[in-house]
Amino acid sequence: MEVVYSHCCGLDVHKKIFVASSSLLRGKEIRIFSTMMDGLLSMVDRLKDKGCTHVAMESTGSL
């Protein structure tokens, strides 16, 4: 299979957490972050540090 995006991340958004699954050429990593501002900023910093270039998000949309 051809690699289209070598540094990408999938986000599963829940009410209280983000589950971030990143796929890098060096392997996969799954991390959980809070949906509060500090968790969001931590997730952004982590993805930038890992060289993530693309993100896909999934959410059920329940309130």
Residue, then its C-alpha position, 0 to 999 in steps of 0.5 A: m500500500e502506498v503511503v500518502y501521509s507519513h506523519c498523520c494523526g486521528l482524533d476521537v473526540h469525547k466529552k472529557i478526552f481526546v484520543a490521539s492515534s498518530s501514525l509515523l514512519r517510526g511506528k504508531e502511538i496512542r495518547i489520551f488528552s483532556t478536552m480542557m485547554d491545558g490538555l488541548l495545548s498539550m496535544v498540539d505541542r505533542l503532535k508538533d513535536k512528532g512532526c504531525t502534518h495532517v489530522a483527521m477528527e471523529s466525533t459522535g456529536s452528542l452534547 
